[in-house]
Amino acid sequence: AVKDIASRAALPDAAPTTSKLQLSLSRYFDRLGLPHRVEDAVGPYVLDFTLPTKVAVEVDGYTHFYNFTRRLTAKSELKARVL
């Protein structure tokens, strides 16, 4: 899965939201032998990771919060409620 992220990052239309933390987490999943999909589109959302057990993992970096606060943006809050 880390290879998927790296190859996607080389493309000009790649999603710029893949963070170092997401890369680290993907490597950790790989070491555990845990199959996962990265930046997986589910309905109108793109999830950071999905696992085959119908589990979604979101890495809430700074873009998920209003500037200089710990308050989720409306978009992130809605996504969390829906999922």
C-alpha positions in Angstrom: 0.0 0.0 0.0 2.9 2.4 0.6 3.9 1.8 -3.0 0.4 2.8 -4.0 0.8 6.1 -2.1 4.3 6.8 -3.6 3.2 6.1 -7.2 0.1 8.2 -6.7 2.2 11.1 -5.4 4.2 11.1 -8.6 1.1 11.8 -10.7 0.3 15.4 -11.3 -3.4 15.0 -10.3 -2.5 13.0 -7.1 -4.4 13.9 -4.0 -2.2 16.3 -2.0 -3.7 15.2 1.3 -1.5 12.1 1.9 0.6 13.1 4.9 3.8 11.7 6.5 1.6 10.3 9.3 -0.6 8.5 6.7 2.6 7.0 5.1 3.8 5.8 8.5 0.5 4.3 9.4 0.3 2.5 6.0 3.8 1.0 6.7 2.6 -0.1 10.1 -0.4 -1.8 8.6 2.0 -3.5 6.1 4.3 -4.7 8.9 1.2 -6.2 10.7 0.2 -7.9 7.5 -3.1 -6.0 7.6 -4.6 -5.5 4.2 -5.8 -1.9 3.6 -6.7 0.6 0.9 -5.4 4.1 0.9 -7.4 7.2 0.0 -10.4 5.0 -0.7 -13.5 6.7 -2.2 -16.6 5.8 -0.4 -19.7 7.7 -1.6 -18.9 11.4 -1.6 -16.0 10.9 0.8 -12.3 9.9 0.4 -11.3 7.9 3.5 -7.6 7.8 4.5 -7.7 4.0 5.0 -10.3 1.3 4.7 -9.8 -2.2 6.1 -11.5 -5.4 4.8 -13.5 -5.7 8.0 -15.5 -2.6 7.0 -13.5 -0.3 9.2 -12.5 3.2 8.2 -9.4 4.9 9.6 -9.2 8.7 9.4 -6.0 10.6 10.2 -7.2 14.0 11.4 -4.3 16.4 10.5 -4.4 20.1 10.7 -6.6 20.5 7.6 -9.5 18.9 9.5 -9.5 21.8 12.0 -10.2 25.5 11.9 -7.0 27.5 12.1 -5.5 27.8 15.6 -8.3 25.7 17.2 -9.1 22.1 18.1 -12.5 22.5 16.5 -13.3 20.3 13.5 -14.2 22.0 10.3 -17.9 21.7 9.3 -16.9 19.3 6.5 -14.8 17.1 8.8 -17.5 17.1 11.4 -20.2 16.1 8.9 -18.0 13.3 7.6 -17.4 12.0 11.1 -21.1 12.0 11.8 -22.1 10.3 8.5 -19.4 7.6 8.8 
